[in-house]
Amino acid sequence: MRAEEESVDHDECWCDECLALDEVMDLSEHASLLIGEGHLDEAEEIGRALIRDYPEFPDGPERLGEVYEARGQAKAAADQYRRAAEIAVKMPATLVDAETPSSLLSRAHRLEVEGAG
């Protein structure tokens, strides 16, 4: 990659990567709102679409995990949180917070402990 390409300001960028990130963030936020409002079927559809269309982002499995958790399906939720953590750990630091993988794994562990108890 040339030096001038590395210094591109992606804040107002129309490259494919930035457009995909914007779409993922919009869908992910919408799914979170739906989960909070109890519209779990709609949120599940978005989570599955994120997994299908953007498998390189952890948002789909994370939202699906939240749907399963809201439904009381602890094992399925924990599995999705682990899946999201596996994706997040491979992402560039510019696209994911450093604590995201461990946070997702903690959520999975908490569900397993609560389910075992």
Summary of the structure (lengths in Angstrom):
residues: 117
radius of gyration: 15.6
end to end distance: 52.4
largest distance: 55.8
contacts: 338
relative contact order: 0.11
helix: 74%
strand: 0%
